[in-house]
Amino acid sequence: MPIYNSIGQQYSKTRVPDPRIINTLIDLLNLPKGSIIADIGAGTGSYSLALANQGFSVNAIEPSAVMQKQAVEHPQVNWFTGYAEDLPLADNSVDAVISILTIHHFSNLEKSFQEMHRVVRNGAIVLLTFDIRLAQKIWLYDYFPFLWQDALRFLPLNELANLIQASTGRHIETIPFLLPPDLSDLFAASAWKRPKLYLQQEVRAGISSFALADPNLVKQGVKLLAADLSSGEWDAKYADIENLTEIDVGYRFIRATLDN
């Protein structure tokens, strides 16, 4: 059973698509309106819907029925149940592919990238992913060190880029995504300037690294964070964050294009 059948019950409430991510996707895709985009690991379809609202047609591929049931219907979004490793799409049937913060859940990255390449005509494959090794170790990991350790299991960015290139023969670009302080899509590090959000169970439930962690470790971190926020200790320790308007914690867009 897909993990999001168990952890994605309230996903659409906290994982609201952020306009800056949407705009970056559109810029990197560089396609005319009406183009067909495959959204791999579409979840509740929030980014599929956002792209459809901008005039694109979207094939949303998602294995979890729980996630699909939370989707808002749109005439330009067509849903398919399937996995990245075996996409239920014909060869050369879409103009581009996106996959937003999902590839760390794929069971076979090489096969997934080959499948993405198979279904795309001439357009780009655009991923949003992260490499913790490129991040500064922000306060979040002081309270929840398992998040740092968990993220170290994933491929370094350069190895990931090399794998995509080897699997598809495409040209690879990586583009840093600096996190603003007010992201609406509450993924792992997005509330870096809003620590109280991590006290909310609903927010943590929408972050797979929290939802899949040892509950005792999560409880321990939440208790310590709550105490430090209440006493003013958090403000004293991390006062420098107040001056930051954006932060690089390892999130990267990857664009894979055919050499013309």
N, C-alpha and C positions, 0 to 999 in steps of 0.2 A: 504493500500500500504506500502511495506517495506520502512523504512526511507531512506535506501540507494538508492532508486530510485530517491530521491531528492537531497541527499547530496553526493552521490558517483560518480558524473559525471566525475571528474578528478582524482579519487582515485588512479589509478595505477601509476600516475606520482609521487606522494609523499610517497606512502606506498610501498616502494621497500623492499623485504624481506632481512633481515640482516643475513649475514653468521653465526654470533654467535648464533642467535636464531635457525637457521636451524641446526647447529651442536649440540646444546643442545637438540633439539627435537629428533634428530637421536640417541643421547646417551641415552636419557630417554626412547625412544621406544624400543631400544635394540632388533631389529628385523633383520633377514637376508634380503638381497636385494630380490626383487620380492614379498615381503609381500604386502598385501592390506591394505591401511590406509584410513579411512574416515575422511575428513576434514570438520568439522561442522561449518557453517557460513564462507564459504571459500572466500567470497568477490570476488575479481577479480582473485582468484586462484594463487596468487603469491607464497604462501607457498606450495600449491599443486604442482605447476610447479617445484619448487625447490626440493621437495622430489622425484618427477618423474625423474628429472635429476640426482638424486642420485641412481636410480635403483628401486624405489618403484612404485607400482601401487596405484593410488589414486582415490577414489570416492569423488568428491567435491559436497557438498550440500550447496545450497545458494538460498534464496527466491527472491533476487532482480535481475530482468532481466538486469537492467542497469549495475550492477556489472558483471554479467556473460558475457555481450557483450565485456567487456574489457579484457577478458581472452585470453591468448596466447594458441593456441591449442597444445596439446601434445598427442601422441597415448596412453600414460599410465595414462591420466587423463580423467575420465568419469564424466560428469556433471549431477546433479539431481537438480530439483527445489523442495525445501521443507524446512520445519522448524525443528529446533532441537526437538521440542515437539512431532513431528510425522515424524520420519525419513523415507524416501522412500527406505528403505533397509530391506532385509530379516533378520531374526534372525541368529545370529552367522555367518554373511556373510563377516566380515572383521577381520583382525588380530589386529587392534588397531584403536584408535580414537584420533584425535587432534582437538583442538579448540583454536584459537589464538586471544586473546583480543576481545572476542565476547559475553561471557556469560552475561555481563551486559545488553545486548539487548534481552535476552530470556524472554519470558512472564511467563514461568513456569519452574523454575530451577529444581524442584524435578522431573517433568515429563521428562525434557531434559536429566537429568543424568540417569534416568531409561531407556530411549531410547538408549543412548550411550551404556549402559551395555547390553542391549538386542541384539544389532547388533554385538558386539565384541565376538570373540571366546575366546582366552586365554590371549590376549595381554593387554597392558596398555591403559588407558585413560589419555591423557596428555593435560593439559590446561595451557595457559598463561593468567594470570589475574592480578589484583592489589587490594591492600587495602591501601587507603590513610592514614589510622590510623597508619600504619607502616612507614610512610614517614616522613622525615624532611621537614619542610615547606619552600621550596626553593623560590627564587625570583619570579618565575612564578606566584605564588599565590598572591603576592603583587599587581601585575598589573591586574590579572584576578581572583579575589577571588571567583567568581562563580564556577570556576573549582574545588576548594576545597569543596565547599558546595555541588556541584553536586555529587562528588565522595563519599561523606558521606552517600548517599542514598543506596549504595550497601552494601551487607552483609560483615561483618568483616570476615577475613580469617579463623579464627577458626570455626565460624558458617558455613561458606561455606564448609570447610573440613568435619565437622560433618554431614552436609546435604548430601554430596556425599557418605560418608560412610553409612549413614542410607538408602539412596536410592539404593545403589548398593551392599552393604556388602563387599566392597573392602577395602584394606589397603591403607591409604593415606600418602603420603609424600609431604612436601612443600620445595621448593628449591628457595632461593632468586636469583633474576636476577638483578645484579647491572648494571646500564646503563653506557656504555662507552660514550665518548664525540662525537662520529662520527657515530651514528646509521644511517643506510640508511632508516629504516622503521620509518617514522616521525609520531609516535603516540604522545599522549598528552604531556608527559614530556621528550621526546627523545632529544629535542634540548636544553637541560638545559644549555649547554655551548655555544650555538649559538643563542643568543636572537634575532638577526635580522631576523631569519627565521619566527618568529611569526608575523612579520610585513607583510608577504606575504599572501595574501588572499587564494592563491592556497593551501598553507600548512595548514592554518586553516580549509579550506573546507574539508580536509581529516581527520579531528579530530572531531568525533561526538560531543564531549562536547562543542566545539566551534560552530560547525555548527548548533546545536540545541539551543544555548543560545540566550538570548535577544540581538539583534543586537546592541542596544544602549550601553549595557555594554561592548560588544566586542570592539566597536568603541572607547569608552572611554579609555579602557585599551591599545589599540593599539596606540592611540594618546599620552598617558602618556609615554609608553615605547619608542616610537619614539623620543619624546622630551628628555628623559633621555639618550638615546643612543647618540643623536646628541650633547648634552651638555657635555657629559663625566660623568654625574651623575651616570649612571648605573655602569660604571667601578669603580667609587669611592665607591659606596655602596656594590658592590658584588665582590670586588677584590679577596677575598679568593677563589672564584670558579676557578680562574686561576691555582691554585695549585692542584686541584682535577683531578684524572685520571678516577674515576668512582664514582657513587653515588647511594645510595639506596633510591628510592622514592616509595617503596611499591610494586614493580612488583614481582610476584612470579609464578614459575611453580608449578603446582600440578600434581602429578602422582598417579593414582589410579590403583592398581594391585590386582589380585586375590591371595589369600594366597595359596601357593603350599605345 
